[in-house]
Amino acid sequence: MNLPNPSNHESEIQVLGVRAISQPDYSWVVIDLSASVRYKLGHLPDPQRLYLDLPHTKISTRLMGQRLAFKDGLVEQIRMATDAGSVTRIVLDLRTAVSYLVSLPGDHKRLLVELRRPPGKTGPMGSVPIQVGARRALMEGLSTDGPDSVSTSPQGTSSSNADAPRTESSSGSHSSWEPENNGLRYAGTSPPRNVLVLGLKMGSSYDDNIFRNKQRAVGDVDFLFGPSLSLSREGSRLSLALNYQPQFRIYRKVSEQNAIDQTLGFDLTYRASPRAAFRARGSAFYMTGIFQPSQEEGFFPGLGSPSRLNETLFTPTARQLRWSWRIDASYQPSARDWIDLFLASSTLDYKQQILNEGNLQNTKQNEAGLLYKHRLSLHTTVGIEYLYEDIRFGPDSQTLVHSAFFSYAQQVSPSVTLSAFGGPQFSRLHEVVILPLSTLTLRIPAFQTGLNWAVGGILTKQSRKTAFQLSAQHEVSDGGGLLGAVVSSSSRASVRRRLPGRWETIWSAGYADNSSLGSAVSRRAFQSLTAGAGLERALTEKLHFGLQYNFVRQRGTQVSPLFGSLDHDIWSIRFSYSFHAMALGR
């Protein structure tokens, strides 16, 4: 297939950018060019690939060596290469057979590739007319985007062979209403794959309350540095992601706070068949205090923690170990139905601390659940979930929670998604109430049952330059080492925006109220307000810079003013350098 009347400046034509919107049953890929160009379209099976050959065309320097990966939809990744004859080949690695249509909208400086899964067909694909009812909305959304973008995460992996074999995606199963801790990501971004990265992080911060104690506010400057190791490997059946980062933290004045923080995370997926998959995830954080960047940053975005521990409660300075794991077994009986069975466990460990009665206590939470999801239409999914939780706080408090949730997820537009959940939670609490008398201390067992309603939702908007997320929820949870089981109500808003000059800005704010689920005698509560702002910039391909400010205001009721109530501000500057990245093949 050729475009008539090519430009008179073919020798100067460049591929400037590639953008994509990808969904389970359709995908749009937009290729931005500096001028109109002839193209030849072809298809290769086993594995399924669609390619375009553009003569007298070269790839812009910004795109050289890039591989554009997608987590969902029909397109797995896009590869580009230019041969000695100045022919650029753009290869779309596909997950399945599709119907396709290529057109040149507007001023012919774009190629639009439209892909759709044929209804009920899995045979060879062909150039079949497809329904493009949302095409006008797509083009309106792309009309404000310039050709200077790549809707993907820089990967730094070579793609000199534009017809190499493809690999499969490793998206895993999780609760339909509970997003994984992937952070804010722009549309089309995906973690790097099949690469080993060795890096180094260093920086400094000023903390105006290093002991997290409102009555004992001591400020100091710390210096941190440490190596990092990140691994991502995907095969036809087995996929693995691993990240390990130790960090040395040295304070200028308060040397007793010097410590080595460590973080470890892994994500392993095994696809036993096209319908069945198993996934194991784990994470461990050994650290002091709060706002440790190692929990949120990494060379591989998307490697989050499977933990459901309450992160809206903040403890005074204490060395703590947080670790968690989760195992999922997923089965897809049909194209519209998914079933997921999972087991999980999370621990917040303060054993190395000297604990006073009523202060910090170890917390352990075991979970099991069964999730069923059904896709009503191309953009709408509903689900039901049963969740069992066993929350243990210290030696004497145990809460059993049985939850039944209904969930709803909607792709409102190509860039906006909405998900919500709700349902009853039945809890049974067993605790020991301590009553101090003049010369005696009475320990009275207490039992309490209750019915609560859990509800929550997440609104996400992802575009080329902006990622926005607004979330709110109300449910029974753990007390973060300060309390036993709590009724937690929280809301949070986050925005990430690309700025001119390779800068990015991040803004966030949140509020939480955590009230003890215990008896009236032991009922306590904490309210917290958090906010943060930051600037980031890629100084070079391997060197990244970040400047950030965060604060926490937390107050407790019916608790000692010396414990749990804190005002905390921290300013930090960070540098991360990827000094070695090794491709592991495909």
C-alpha positions as CSV (number, residue, x, y, z in Angstrom):
1,M,0.0,0.0,0.0
2,N,1.5,3.3,-1.1
3,L,0.9,7.0,-0.6
4,P,0.7,8.9,-3.9
5,N,2.8,12.0,-4.5
6,P,5.5,11.8,-1.9
7,S,7.1,14.9,-0.6
8,N,9.8,16.6,-2.6
9,H,12.1,16.5,0.5
10,E,12.1,12.7,1.1
11,S,15.8,12.8,2.1
12,E,14.9,15.0,5.0
13,I,11.9,13.1,6.3
14,Q,12.2,11.9,9.9
15,V,10.1,9.8,12.3
16,L,9.5,12.3,15.0
17,G,7.3,10.5,17.5
18,V,5.0,7.5,18.2
19,R,1.9,7.7,20.3
20,A,-0.6,5.0,21.1
21,I,-3.9,4.4,22.9
22,S,-4.3,0.7,23.8
23,Q,-7.3,-1.2,25.0
24,P,-8.2,-4.9,25.2
25,D,-10.0,-5.0,21.9
26,Y,-8.7,-2.0,19.9
27,S,-5.6,0.0,19.6
28,W,-4.6,3.2,17.8
29,V,-1.0,3.9,16.9
30,V,0.0,7.4,15.6
31,I,3.3,7.9,13.9
32,D,4.4,11.5,13.6
33,L,6.5,12.5,10.5
34,S,8.3,15.6,9.4
35,A,6.6,15.4,6.0
36,S,4.4,13.1,4.0
37,V,5.9,9.8,2.9
38,R,5.2,6.6,0.9
39,Y,4.8,3.5,2.9
40,K,4.6,-0.2,2.3
41,L,2.4,-2.3,4.6
42,G,3.0,-5.9,5.4
43,H,2.1,-8.7,7.7
44,L,4.1,-11.6,9.2
45,P,2.6,-14.5,11.2
46,D,4.1,-16.7,13.9
47,P,4.4,-14.5,15.8
48,Q,1.9,-11.9,14.6
49,R,3.5,-8.7,13.3
50,L,2.5,-5.8,11.3
51,Y,5.2,-3.7,9.6
52,L,5.5,-0.4,7.7
53,D,8.5,0.3,5.4
54,L,9.1,4.0,4.9
55,P,11.7,4.8,2.1
56,H,14.1,7.7,2.3
57,T,13.3,8.1,6.0
58,K,15.3,8.2,9.1
59,I,14.6,8.0,12.8
60,S,15.1,11.1,15.0
61,T,18.0,10.8,17.3
62,R,15.7,10.9,20.3
63,L,14.0,7.7,19.2
64,M,17.1,5.7,18.2
65,G,17.5,2.6,20.3
66,Q,14.0,2.9,21.8
67,R,11.6,0.0,22.2
68,L,8.0,1.2,22.9
69,A,6.3,-1.3,25.2
70,F,2.6,-1.5,26.2
71,K,1.1,-3.4,29.1
72,D,-2.4,-3.9,27.7
73,G,-4.2,-4.2,24.4
74,L,-3.4,-5.7,21.1
75,V,0.0,-4.1,20.6
76,E,2.8,-5.5,22.8
77,Q,5.6,-3.3,21.6
78,I,6.8,-1.2,18.7
79,R,10.3,-1.4,17.2
80,M,12.1,0.8,14.7
81,A,15.3,0.5,12.6
82,T,16.8,2.0,9.5
83,D,18.8,0.0,7.0
84,A,21.7,1.1,4.8
85,G,19.3,2.1,2.0
86,S,17.5,4.7,4.2
87,V,14.4,2.5,4.6
88,T,12.9,2.7,8.0
89,R,10.9,-0.3,9.2
90,I,8.4,0.1,12.0
91,V,7.3,-3.2,13.4
92,L,4.2,-3.6,15.6
93,D,4.5,-6.8,17.6
94,L,0.9,-8.0,18.2
95,R,-0.5,-10.3,20.9
96,T,-3.1,-11.8,18.6
97,A,-4.6,-11.7,15.0
98,V,-6.3,-8.4,14.3
99,S,-8.2,-6.4,11.6
100,Y,-6.3,-3.3,10.6
101,L,-6.6,-0.1,8.7
102,V,-3.9,2.5,7.9
103,S,-4.7,6.0,6.9
104,L,-3.2,9.5,6.7
105,P,-5.3,12.0,8.6
106,G,-5.0,15.8,8.5
107,D,-2.0,17.1,6.6
108,H,-0.6,13.6,5.8
109,K,2.3,14.2,8.3
110,R,0.9,11.3,10.4
111,L,0.3,7.7,9.8
112,L,-2.7,6.3,11.8
113,V,-2.7,2.5,12.3
114,E,-6.1,1.3,13.6
115,L,-6.3,-2.2,15.0
116,R,-9.3,-4.2,16.3
117,R,-9.7,-7.8,17.5
118,P,-12.2,-9.5,15.0
119,P,-15.3,-10.7,16.9
120,G,-15.0,-14.4,17.6
121,K,-12.1,-14.8,15.2
122,T,-8.6,-15.9,15.9
123,G,-7.5,-16.8,12.4
124,P,-5.1,-14.9,10.0
125,M,-5.7,-11.1,10.0
126,G,-6.3,-9.0,7.0
127,S,-7.1,-5.5,5.8
128,V,-10.7,-5.5,6.9
129,P,-12.8,-2.4,7.4
130,I,-13.2,-1.8,11.1
131,Q,-15.7,0.3,13.1
132,V,-14.1,3.5,14.3
133,G,-16.9,5.2,16.2
134,A,-14.5,6.7,18.7
135,R,-12.1,7.9,15.9
136,R,-13.2,11.5,16.0
137,A,-12.6,11.7,19.8
138,L,-9.2,10.1,19.3
139,M,-8.2,12.7,16.6
140,E,-9.5,15.6,18.7
141,G,-7.4,14.3,21.6
142,L,-4.3,14.0,19.5
143,S,-4.8,17.3,17.8
144,T,-3.3,19.2,20.7
145,D,-0.2,16.9,20.9
146,G,2.9,17.8,18.9
147,P,5.1,15.3,17.2
148,D,7.8,15.7,19.8
149,S,6.6,12.9,22.1
150,V,7.2,9.3,22.6
151,S,4.4,7.7,24.6
152,T,6.6,5.3,26.4
153,S,9.2,5.0,29.1
154,P,12.8,5.4,27.9
155,Q,14.4,2.0,28.0
156,G,17.9,2.3,26.6
157,T,17.7,-1.1,25.0
158,S,19.0,-1.7,21.5
159,S,16.5,-2.5,18.7
160,S,18.8,-2.8,15.7
161,N,17.0,-6.0,14.6
162,A,13.5,-4.7,13.7
163,D,12.2,-8.2,13.1
164,A,13.4,-10.0,16.2
165,P,11.0,-12.5,18.0
166,R,8.6,-10.9,20.4
167,T,7.8,-11.7,24.1
168,E,4.6,-11.8,26.0
169,S,3.2,-9.4,28.5
170,S,3.3,-10.1,32.2
171,S,0.3,-8.2,33.6
172,G,-0.8,-9.9,36.7
173,S,-4.1,-10.2,38.6
174,H,-5.1,-8.1,41.5
175,S,-8.3,-6.8,43.1
176,S,-10.5,-5.0,40.6
177,W,-10.9,-2.0,42.9
178,E,-7.5,-1.9,44.5
179,P,-4.7,-0.5,42.2
180,E,-1.2,-1.7,42.5
181,N,1.3,0.8,43.9
182,N,2.7,1.8,40.6
183,G,2.6,5.6,41.1
184,L,1.5,8.1,38.5
185,R,2.3,7.2,35.0
186,Y,1.7,8.9,31.7
187,A,-0.4,7.3,29.0
188,G,1.4,4.5,27.2
189,T,4.3,4.1,29.6
190,S,5.5,0.7,30.6
191,P,8.4,-0.6,32.7
192,P,11.6,-1.6,30.9
193,R,11.9,-5.3,30.0
194,N,14.7,-7.7,29.5
195,V,17.4,-5.6,31.0
196,L,19.7,-5.5,34.1
197,V,20.5,-2.0,35.5
198,L,23.1,-1.2,38.1
199,G,22.8,2.3,39.6
200,L,23.8,4.6,42.3
201,K,21.7,7.0,44.4
202,M,22.9,9.9,46.5
203,G,21.5,13.0,48.0
204,S,20.8,15.1,51.1
205,S,17.8,16.3,53.1
206,Y,16.9,18.6,55.9
207,D,14.4,17.2,58.4
208,D,13.0,19.7,61.0
209,N,11.8,16.9,63.3
210,I,14.0,13.8,63.0
211,F,12.4,12.2,66.1
212,R,8.9,12.7,64.8
213,N,8.0,14.1,68.2
214,K,5.9,17.3,68.5
215,Q,7.4,18.0,72.0
216,R,11.0,17.3,71.0
217,A,11.5,18.9,67.6
218,V,15.1,18.5,66.6
219,G,16.3,19.4,63.1
220,D,19.3,18.0,61.2
221,V,20.8,17.4,57.8
222,D,21.4,13.9,56.5
223,F,23.4,12.6,53.6
224,L,22.5,9.4,51.9
225,F,24.1,7.2,49.2
226,G,23.7,3.6,48.1
227,P,23.9,1.3,45.1
228,S,20.9,-0.3,43.4
229,L,20.3,-3.4,41.3
230,S,17.2,-3.8,39.1
231,L,16.4,-6.8,36.9
232,S,13.5,-7.3,34.4
233,R,13.3,-10.4,32.4
234,E,10.3,-11.7,30.3
235,G,10.0,-15.0,28.6
236,S,7.2,-16.8,26.8
237,R,6.0,-18.3,30.1
238,L,8.1,-17.0,32.9
239,S,8.6,-13.3,33.8
240,L,10.7,-11.8,36.6
241,A,11.2,-8.3,38.0
242,L,13.6,-7.6,40.9
243,N,14.8,-4.5,42.7
244,Y,17.3,-4.2,45.6
245,Q,18.5,-0.9,47.1
246,P,20.5,-0.5,50.3
247,Q,21.0,3.1,51.4
248,F,23.5,4.5,53.9
249,R,22.0,7.5,55.9
250,I,24.4,9.7,57.9
251,Y,23.3,12.6,60.0
252,R,25.5,15.7,60.5
253,K,24.9,16.1,64.2
254,V,22.6,13.4,65.6
255,S,24.9,10.4,64.9
256,E,22.7,8.0,66.9
257,Q,20.2,8.2,64.0
258,N,22.7,6.9,61.4
259,A,21.3,3.8,59.7
260,I,21.3,1.6,56.7
261,D,17.9,1.5,55.0
262,Q,17.2,-1.5,52.7
263,T,14.4,-2.2,50.2
264,L,13.8,-5.4,48.2
265,G,11.0,-6.2,45.8
266,F,10.2,-9.0,43.4
267,D,7.4,-9.9,41.0
268,L,7.3,-13.4,39.4
269,T,4.7,-14.5,36.9
270,Y,4.3,-18.0,35.3
271,R,1.8,-18.5,32.5
272,A,0.9,-22.2,32.6
273,S,-1.4,-21.9,29.6
274,P,-3.2,-19.1,27.6
275,R,-6.0,-19.3,30.2
276,A,-4.1,-19.9,33.5
277,A,-1.3,-18.0,35.3
278,F,0.3,-17.9,38.6
279,R,1.9,-14.8,40.2
280,A,4.1,-14.3,43.3
281,R,5.0,-10.9,44.7
282,G,7.0,-9.8,47.7
283,S,8.6,-6.7,49.2
284,A,10.6,-5.8,52.3
285,F,11.5,-2.4,53.7
286,Y,13.9,-2.1,56.7
287,M,14.1,1.6,57.6
288,T,13.8,4.3,60.1
289,G,11.0,7.0,60.1
290,I,8.8,8.1,57.2
291,F,9.1,9.6,53.7
292,Q,11.9,7.2,52.8
293,P,12.2,7.7,49.0
294,S,13.4,4.1,48.5
295,Q,9.7,3.0,49.0
296,E,8.5,5.1,46.0
297,E,11.5,5.4,43.7
298,G,13.3,2.9,41.5
299,F,14.9,2.6,38.1
300,F,11.9,0.3,37.2
301,P,8.6,2.0,37.8
302,G,5.7,-0.4,38.4
303,L,7.5,-2.8,40.8
304,G,5.2,-2.0,43.7
305,S,4.5,-3.6,47.0
306,P,1.6,-6.2,47.4
307,S,1.1,-4.9,51.0
308,R,-2.3,-3.8,52.2
309,L,-0.9,-2.4,55.5
310,N,-2.3,1.0,56.4
311,E,0.0,3.7,55.1
312,T,-2.1,6.7,56.4
313,L,-0.8,6.4,60.0
314,F,2.7,7.6,60.9
315,T,4.8,6.4,63.8
316,P,7.5,8.2,65.8
317,T,11.1,7.5,65.0
318,A,11.5,3.7,65.2
319,R,13.5,1.1,63.4
320,Q,10.9,-1.0,61.6
321,L,10.7,-4.0,59.2
322,R,7.8,-4.1,56.8
323,W,7.5,-7.1,54.6
324,S,4.7,-8.7,52.7
325,W,4.0,-11.3,50.1
326,R,1.0,-12.3,47.9
327,I,0.4,-15.3,45.6
328,D,-2.3,-15.3,42.9
329,A,-3.8,-18.1,40.8
330,S,-5.7,-16.7,37.8
331,Y,-8.0,-18.5,35.3
332,Q,-9.8,-17.1,32.3
333,P,-12.7,-19.4,31.4
334,S,-13.8,-17.2,28.5
335,A,-12.9,-14.0,26.7
336,R,-15.1,-12.0,29.1
337,D,-14.5,-13.7,32.5
338,W,-11.7,-13.8,35.0
339,I,-11.3,-15.7,38.3
340,D,-8.5,-15.0,40.8
341,L,-7.7,-16.8,44.0
342,F,-5.1,-15.2,46.3
343,L,-3.3,-15.6,49.6
344,A,-1.3,-12.8,51.2
345,S,0.5,-11.8,54.4
346,S,1.9,-8.5,55.7
347,T,4.0,-7.8,58.8
348,L,5.0,-4.6,60.6
349,D,7.8,-5.6,63.0
350,Y,9.1,-3.4,65.9
351,K,10.7,-6.3,67.8
352,Q,14.0,-4.5,68.0
353,Q,12.4,-1.6,69.9
354,I,11.8,-1.3,73.6
355,L,8.0,-1.1,73.6
356,N,5.9,0.5,76.4
357,E,2.4,-0.6,77.1
358,G,0.0,1.1,74.8
359,N,2.7,2.4,72.5
360,L,4.1,0.8,69.3
361,Q,3.1,-2.8,68.8
362,N,3.9,-5.3,66.1
363,T,1.1,-5.9,63.5
364,K,0.5,-8.9,61.3
365,Q,-2.2,-9.3,58.7
366,N,-3.1,-12.5,56.9
367,E,-5.5,-12.4,53.9
368,A,-7.3,-14.7,51.5
369,G,-9.7,-13.8,48.8
370,L,-11.7,-14.9,45.7
371,L,-12.3,-12.5,42.9
372,Y,-14.6,-12.8,39.8
373,K,-14.7,-10.2,37.0
374,H,-16.9,-10.0,34.0
375,R,-16.5,-7.6,31.1
376,L,-19.9,-6.3,30.1
377,S,-18.6,-4.4,27.1
378,L,-15.5,-3.1,25.6
379,H,-15.1,-0.4,28.2
380,T,-17.0,-1.7,31.3
381,T,-16.1,-4.4,33.8
382,V,-17.9,-5.5,36.9
383,G,-16.7,-7.9,39.6
384,I,-17.5,-9.4,43.0
385,E,-15.0,-10.3,45.7
386,Y,-14.9,-12.1,49.0
387,L,-12.0,-11.1,51.3
388,Y,-11.0,-12.6,54.6
389,E,-8.6,-10.7,56.9
390,D,-7.0,-11.7,60.2
391,I,-5.4,-8.6,61.8
392,R,-3.2,-9.1,64.9
393,F,-2.0,-6.2,67.0
394,G,0.5,-6.9,69.8
395,P,0.1,-10.0,71.9
396,D,-3.6,-9.5,72.9
397,S,-5.6,-8.0,70.0
398,Q,-7.1,-10.0,67.1
399,T,-9.7,-8.9,64.6
400,L,-11.3,-11.1,62.0
401,V,-12.9,-9.4,59.0
402,H,-15.2,-10.9,56.4
403,S,-15.9,-8.6,53.4
404,A,-18.1,-8.9,50.3
405,F,-17.4,-6.3,47.6
406,F,-19.0,-5.3,44.3
407,S,-16.7,-3.5,41.9
408,Y,-17.3,-1.5,38.8
409,A,-14.6,-0.2,36.3
410,Q,-15.3,2.1,33.3
411,Q,-13.1,3.3,30.6
412,V,-14.8,6.7,30.3
413,S,-12.6,7.9,27.5
414,P,-9.3,6.9,26.0
415,S,-7.5,8.8,28.7
416,V,-9.9,8.6,31.7
417,T,-10.7,5.6,33.8
418,L,-13.1,5.2,36.8
419,S,-13.3,2.4,39.3
420,A,-15.4,2.0,42.4
421,F,-16.2,-0.7,45.0
422,G,-18.5,-1.1,47.9
423,G,-20.0,-3.7,50.2
424,P,-20.5,-4.9,53.8
425,Q,-17.7,-5.8,56.2
426,F,-18.4,-8.0,59.2
427,S,-15.8,-7.8,62.0
428,R,-15.2,-9.7,65.2
429,L,-12.7,-8.1,67.7
430,H,-11.1,-9.8,70.6
431,E,-8.9,-7.7,72.8
432,V,-7.7,-7.3,76.4
433,V,-8.7,-4.1,78.2
434,I,-6.2,-3.0,80.8
435,L,-7.6,-1.1,83.9
436,P,-4.9,0.2,86.3
437,L,-6.0,0.3,90.0
438,S,-4.2,1.6,93.0
439,T,-2.1,-1.5,93.5
440,L,-3.4,-3.8,90.8
441,T,-3.8,-3.9,87.1
442,L,-6.8,-5.7,85.7
443,R,-6.7,-7.4,82.3
444,I,-10.3,-7.9,81.1
445,P,-11.0,-9.8,77.9
446,A,-13.5,-8.0,75.6
447,F,-15.3,-9.2,72.5
448,Q,-17.1,-7.0,70.0
449,T,-18.8,-7.6,66.7
450,G,-19.9,-5.0,64.2
451,L,-21.0,-4.4,60.7
452,N,-19.4,-1.7,58.6
453,W,-19.9,-0.6,55.0
454,A,-16.8,-0.3,52.9
455,V,-16.8,2.1,49.9
456,G,-14.2,3.7,47.7
457,G,-13.3,4.8,44.2
458,I,-10.4,5.9,42.0
459,L,-10.5,8.4,39.1
460,T,-7.5,8.4,36.8
461,K,-6.6,10.6,33.8
462,Q,-3.5,9.8,31.8
463,S,-2.3,11.9,28.9
464,R,1.0,12.6,27.1
465,K,2.0,15.4,29.6
466,T,-0.3,14.9,32.6
467,A,-1.1,12.0,34.9
468,F,-3.8,12.7,37.6
469,Q,-5.4,10.4,40.2
470,L,-8.0,11.1,42.8
471,S,-8.9,8.3,45.3
472,A,-11.1,7.9,48.4
473,Q,-12.0,5.0,50.6
474,H,-13.7,4.0,53.8
475,E,-13.0,0.5,55.2
476,V,-11.7,-1.6,58.2
477,S,-7.9,-1.8,58.2
478,D,-5.0,-2.2,60.6
479,G,-3.8,0.5,62.9
480,G,-0.2,0.9,61.5
481,G,1.5,-0.1,64.8
482,L,-0.3,2.6,66.8
483,L,-3.8,1.0,67.2
484,G,-5.4,-2.4,66.6
485,A,-8.0,-2.7,63.9
486,V,-9.4,0.7,62.8
487,V,-12.1,2.2,60.6
488,S,-10.0,4.1,58.1
489,S,-11.4,7.0,56.0
490,S,-8.9,8.6,53.6
491,S,-8.7,10.6,50.4
492,R,-5.8,11.5,48.2
493,A,-5.1,13.5,45.0
494,S,-1.9,13.4,43.0
495,V,-0.8,15.1,39.8
496,R,2.3,14.6,37.7
497,R,3.0,17.1,34.8
498,R,5.7,17.3,32.2
499,L,7.2,20.8,31.8
500,P,9.3,22.4,29.1
501,G,13.0,21.7,29.3
502,R,12.7,18.0,30.3
503,W,11.3,19.0,33.7
504,E,8.5,17.2,35.6
505,T,6.5,18.4,38.6
506,I,4.7,16.3,41.1
507,W,2.0,17.4,43.5
508,S,0.1,15.4,46.1
509,A,-2.2,16.0,49.1
510,G,-4.1,13.6,51.4
511,Y,-6.3,13.4,54.5
512,A,-7.0,10.4,56.7
513,D,-9.0,9.6,59.8
514,N,-8.3,6.4,61.6
515,S,-10.6,5.5,64.5
516,S,-10.1,2.4,66.7
517,L,-12.5,-0.4,66.3
518,G,-12.1,-1.3,69.9
519,S,-14.4,-1.0,72.9
520,A,-15.4,2.4,74.2
521,V,-12.8,2.2,77.0
522,S,-9.9,1.8,74.6
523,R,-11.3,3.8,71.6
524,R,-8.7,6.1,70.2
525,A,-8.2,8.0,66.9
526,F,-5.7,9.7,64.7
527,Q,-6.1,12.3,62.0
528,S,-3.4,13.1,59.5
529,L,-2.8,15.6,56.8
530,T,-0.1,15.2,54.2
531,A,1.1,17.2,51.2
532,G,4.1,17.3,49.0
533,A,5.6,18.9,45.9
534,G,8.6,18.1,43.8
535,L,10.6,18.7,40.6
536,E,12.4,16.1,38.6
537,R,14.7,16.3,35.5
538,A,16.6,13.9,33.4
539,L,20.0,15.7,33.2
540,T,21.3,13.0,30.8
541,E,20.1,9.6,29.6
542,K,21.6,8.1,32.8
543,L,21.6,10.9,35.3
544,H,18.3,12.0,37.0
545,F,17.8,14.9,39.5
546,G,15.0,15.4,42.0
547,L,14.0,18.1,44.5
548,Q,11.2,17.5,46.9
549,Y,9.3,18.9,49.9
550,N,6.9,16.9,52.1
551,F,5.1,17.5,55.3
552,V,2.8,15.5,57.8
553,R,0.5,16.9,60.5
554,Q,-0.9,14.1,62.7
555,R,-2.9,14.4,65.9
556,G,-4.2,11.8,68.2
557,T,-7.3,11.8,70.5
558,Q,-7.3,10.0,73.9
559,V,-3.6,9.3,73.5
560,S,-0.5,10.8,75.1
561,P,0.5,14.1,73.5
562,L,4.1,12.7,73.4
563,F,3.1,9.7,71.3
564,G,1.7,9.7,67.8
565,S,1.1,13.5,67.5
566,L,3.7,15.0,65.2
567,D,4.6,17.9,62.9
568,H,7.1,16.9,60.3
569,D,8.7,18.8,57.3
570,I,11.5,17.5,55.1
571,W,13.3,19.1,52.1
572,S,15.4,16.7,50.0
573,I,17.5,16.7,46.9
574,R,18.3,13.4,45.1
575,F,20.6,12.2,42.3
576,S,20.2,8.8,40.7
577,Y,22.7,7.5,38.1
578,S,22.4,4.4,36.0
579,F,26.0,3.5,35.4
580,H,25.4,0.2,33.7
581,A,22.5,-1.2,31.7
582,M,22.8,-4.6,30.1
583,A,20.3,-6.0,27.7
584,L,19.3,-9.6,28.5
585,G,18.0,-10.5,25.1
586,R,14.3,-11.1,24.2
